[in-house]
Amino acid sequence: MNQTGELSGQERSHWLVRARGVTKSFGEGDTKIPVLKGVDLDVASGEVLFLVGPSGSGKTTLLSVIAGILESDDGDVRVLGESIQELSASAKTNFRRDHLGFIFQQYNLLPTLTAVENAAVPLFIQGVPKVEAKARAEDILKTMGMGERLMALPPKLSGGEQQRVAIARALVAEPQLLLCDEPTASLDGETGHRIVEQLCGVGKHPDRAVIIVTHDSRIFEFGDRVVHMEDGRVGQIRQGQGDFI
Amino acid sequence: MNFVALKMLFGDRAKYLMLLAGLTFSTMLIVQQGSIFWGLMTWSQSGITNINAPVWVTDPNINQVEEIKPLADTAVNVVRSVPGVEWAVPLYKGVQRARLRDGNYEQIALVGIDSSTLIGRPHTIIEGRIEDLRAPDTVAIDQLAVQRLGGPDRMHLGTTFEVNDHLVKVAAIVQAQKSFQNFPFVYTTYERALGITPQVRRKLSYVLASPVEGVSPEELARRIHEHTGLGAFTEEQFGWKTVQWILKNTGIGVNFGTTVLLGFVVGMAIAGQTFYLFTIENLRQFGALKAIGASTGMLARMILLQSFTVGLIGYGLGIGLATLFGLTTARGGRLPFVETWPLLVGVGVALLMICSLSSAISIRKLAKLEPAVVFRG
């Protein structure tokens, strides 16, 4: 691996994400602010990667570009072999539906759906019959210790429970790439640890990968790599428990 | 996702009820006002529909059925001479004064029908025999006349009262559609009506005619007009002419139209605003759905389903409430209230527009929504 976050040699054959020279700016003319300034990044299958850095360093923007939610200004982003920027808007939507899972800092659960219905939403979107979708969501929630809270509405759930429902929602359609934005930011330390352990368990699957944007240094130990971003560029990288290079 | 859309709608109880209330009120207002309006228009044509004649021959410059411009007595025979006429009979129509036993006076609409054929008689006879009008000094009165001229205890078969100082006896009680002026109807023979009413040069109000087999009423009306120079209309044409005159000259159309428009605008405002609020408050959730893989088209279908579902429920409730109003307040013809299927279809279309426009505002917002909103803390 080199200092720009690229994988090399044998690692390269397993990559799920490959970003090269990605740039992204917001605003126009004098108010134009470059947020990503030529980012290169690889994520291999079976890898749990933490994307860290100060606020405004471009972590979330990079995550959005990888997800096809934001359009990069320049560069190439390939996810599961697909060049994201070359897909049409509807193809991007379908790509996200079929291959990506998301966990958001604010959970964004639908307040009028029960826990199991919230977890089943990606399957509803895919057109899976309601009974089957709910059964699959129920199975996942049970493995997360939410078997007693299946019918609870989000406002009645604690922060940790809501995040577990959000994780179940992200995993229910068995996505190959899981994108997480500050998944522990609203949780206490113990709950945060438990949640990250569960996420990392998913990432260890040989056909999957997890990218976690976080400020929470207490959870770095769970990742395979920690990529530090600064001022729109990939800076230091730490492999496993080692030091940043 | 239909199931998700409906749970989102019904789960937000406060907004759902506000939406429902707005659409129900809107539907009820439009149906109620539309039914009263059409009831008034029905009443305005009662002078025609109560008579039940295929063709009406009138003064050429007549505007509406209550604006009586008498014809020359010879008009009946002139009309009979037109090819295609099977029969033609005279009709007297005018407002007269009835004097009750207690000395009170009441205005009545006196209708004189042909004594030999009794053409122009009301459809429904409640009591007595209409043929008894051929007996001396007899009249038939409608239910409104029973009420206005003393009530059922004092006004029944055999009761006598005066019309223009002529004593008449009730021989039959009939059912007639109320008139726009709300005068009770009193029927008698044409000849007796001429005798009762004050002397003037012309008394023939209308000539009623019917075509022979093979000639349509429209064709006969055209022929009568060409041959005699008189006005000639089918029952339907004369009815519409009357309605048009009322709409043009009374302001009723503008008044009712304004209220109906108000119902539409109120419904639109409440539904539009509530839907928009609903969308704004769920923007992050919609953004999450977009990020997860829901297309804008799918979200638009969800919004439309929510909108049309609450619209359909509001439509049913609104029509139910308006009908209840009609059944209670307008019972017995006290108020003009005619709920017709074209009105209900029209209100359905209006509601469809309200729902579509309200949804469009939200869909526009969702179409522009960047799913990246969900990554902002």
Boltz contact constraints between the chains, C-beta under 6 A:
constraints:
  - contact:
      token1: [A, 60]
      token2: [B, 375]
      max_distance: 6.0
  - contact:
      token1: [A, 64]
      token2: [B, 372]
      max_distance: 6.0
  - contact:
      token1: [A, 64]
      token2: [B, 375]
      max_distance: 6.0
  - contact:
      token1: [A, 69]
      token2: [B, 291]
      max_distance: 6.0
  - contact:
      token1: [A, 69]
      token2: [B, 371]
      max_distance: 6.0
  - contact:
      token1: [A, 69]
      token2: [B, 372]
      max_distance: 6.0
  - contact:
      token1: [A, 70]
      token2: [B, 372]
      max_distance: 6.0
  - contact:
      token1: [A, 93]
      token2: [B, 293]
      max_distance: 6.0
  - contact:
      token1: [A, 93]
      token2: [B, 295]
      max_distance: 6.0
  - contact:
      token1: [A, 96]
      token2: [B, 293]
      max_distance: 6.0
  - contact:
      token1: [A, 97]
      token2: [B, 293]
      max_distance: 6.0
  - contact:
      token1: [A, 102]
      token2: [B, 291]
      max_distance: 6.0
  - contact:
      token1: [A, 104]
      token2: [B, 374]
      max_distance: 6.0
  - contact:
      token1: [A, 105]
      token2: [B, 377]
      max_distance: 6.0
  - contact:
      token1: [A, 108]
      token2: [B, 284]
      max_distance: 6.0
  - contact:
      token1: [A, 108]
      token2: [B, 285]
      max_distance: 6.0
  - contact:
      token1: [A, 108]
      token2: [B, 288]
      max_distance: 6.0
  - contact:
      token1: [A, 108]
      token2: [B, 374]
      max_distance: 6.0
  - contact:
      token1: [A, 110]
      token2: [B, 285]
      max_distance: 6.0
  - contact:
      token1: [A, 112]
      token2: [B, 7]
      max_distance: 6.0
  - contact:
      token1: [A, 112]
      token2: [B, 8]
      max_distance: 6.0
  - contact:
      token1: [A, 112]
      token2: [B, 11]
      max_distance: 6.0
  - contact:
      token1: [A, 113]
      token2: [B, 7]
      max_distance: 6.0
  - contact:
      token1: [A, 122]
      token2: [B, 292]
      max_distance: 6.0
  - contact:
      token1: [A, 124]
      token2: [B, 1]
      max_distance: 6.0
  - contact:
      token1: [A, 124]
      token2: [B, 4]
      max_distance: 6.0
  - contact:
      token1: [A, 125]
      token2: [B, 293]
      max_distance: 6.0
  - contact:
      token1: [A, 125]
      token2: [B, 294]
      max_distance: 6.0
  - contact:
      token1: [A, 130]
      token2: [B, 3]
      max_distance: 6.0
  - contact:
      token1: [A, 181]
      token2: [B, 375]
      max_distance: 6.0
